[in-house]
């Protein structure tokens, strides 16, 4: 199995199958995203102008929290059942394994959040011209957030109550993606060009895809050796 494509396909298939067996970990962030967004019209009132103005920020903040919720157990089950130790001893580079694991996590969490967002945007009275920018920004932004959260999850995987520490570690790092993502949607809603913030999000996504697996691999080794 020296062909990189075969290794990639096997790893990705394995991660998807393992994740699909834990359906609650996939469904809970989606339900959180749906329920919290549905509560905002009740709390803010039915004013379309008010909801439309706040919709980009609401959708992005709730998506950020949903990704964080989904990332807490990213490596924990592998750590608890001993799979992580086998992964560290595997001849497959840990960089590749980390990259595949985060991409599989994004396919089952960030991508569904992105596809669900237009429905919630309409519920929040967001103008239709903002939907394409919303989809593009969340697709790129949730990928960035998944890699950032994965670094924090790898650092805290050996701790019994690492959820709070994970939030403290990664939430400040989420801020640039939140700023650029919500700005792209807001500019699109106002009829302005949103290509600049989307380009910055794309650059961030490329950077994290290339660099973050190195940090994740190092964090996993440190957490395992403790």
C-alpha positions, 0 to 999 in steps of 0.5 A, spaced: 500 500 500 505 504 497 501 508 493 499 515 496 492 515 493 490 508 496 493 510 503 489 517 502 482 513 500 483 508 505 484 513 511 479 517 509 474 511 508 476 509 515 475 516 518 468 517 515 465 510 517 468 511 524 465 518 525 458 515 522 458 510 527 457 516 532 451 519 529 450 523 535 456 527 535 455 529 528 447 531 529 448 535 535 452 541 532 447 541 527 441 541 531 445 546 536 446 551 529 438 550 527 435 551 534 440 557 536 438 560 530 431 559 530 431 562 537 434 569 535 427 571 532 424 570 538 428 574 542 430 580 538 422 580 535 419 579 528 422 586 525 425 584 518 430 589 518 433 588 525 434 580 523 436 582 516 442 586 519 444 582 524 443 575 520 450 575 518 453 575 525 448 571 528 449 565 523 457 566 523 457 566 531 453 560 531 456 556 526 463 558 530 460 555 536 457 549 533 464 547 530 467 548 536 462 543 539 463 538 534 471 538 535 471 537 542 471 529 541 475 529 535 481 525 538 478 523 544 475 516 542 482 514 539 486 516 545 481 512 550 481 506 546 488 506 544 487 507 537 491 513 537 497 509 540 497 505 534 496 511 529 503 514 532 506 507 531 504 506 524 508 507 518 503 512 515 506 519 516 502 523 522 501 529 518 497 525 512 493 522 518 492 528 521 490 532 515 485 526 513 482 526 520 480 533 520 478 533 512 473 528 514 471 531 520 469 537 516 465 533 511 461 531 516 460 537 520 462 544 517 460 542 510 453 540 513 453 547 517 454 550 510 449 547 506 444 548 512 445 555 512 441 558 507 435 555 510 436 559 516 438 565 513 431 566 510 428 564 516 433 570 519 430 575 513 437 575 510 436 578 503 437 573 497 443 576 494 447 575 501 446 567 500 452 566 495 457 569 499 454 566 506 455 559 502 462 561 500 464 564 507 462 558 511 465 553 506 472 556 507 471 559 514 468 552 517 474 549 514 479 554 517 475 553 524 476 545 524 483 546 523 484 551 529 479 547 533 483 540 531 490 543 534 486 545 540 483 538 541 490 535 540 493 539 545 487 537 550 486 530 548 489 527 554 486 531 559 479 529 563 476 536 562 479 539 556 473 542 553 473 548 557 481 549 556 480 547 548 475 553 548 480 558 551 485 556 547 482 556 540 476 562 541 481 567 540 484 564 534 477 564 531 476 571 531 480 573 524 475 568 520 469 570 524 471 578 522 472 576 514 467 571 514 461 576 517 464 582 513 464 578 506 456 576 507 455 583 510 458 586 504 454 582 499 447 583 503 449 591 502 450 590 494 458 591 495 464 587 492 465 581 497 471 578 494 477 581 498 474 578 505 473 571 501 480 571 498 483 572 505 479 566 508 481 562 502 488 564 503 487 562 511 484 556 508 490 554 504 495 556 509 491 551 515 491 545 510 498 546 509 501 547 516 496 545 521 497 538 520 504 539 522 502 542 529 496 537 530 501 531 529 506 535 534 501 536 539 498 529 539 505 526 540 506 531 546 499 529 549 501 522 548 507 522 551 505 526 558 
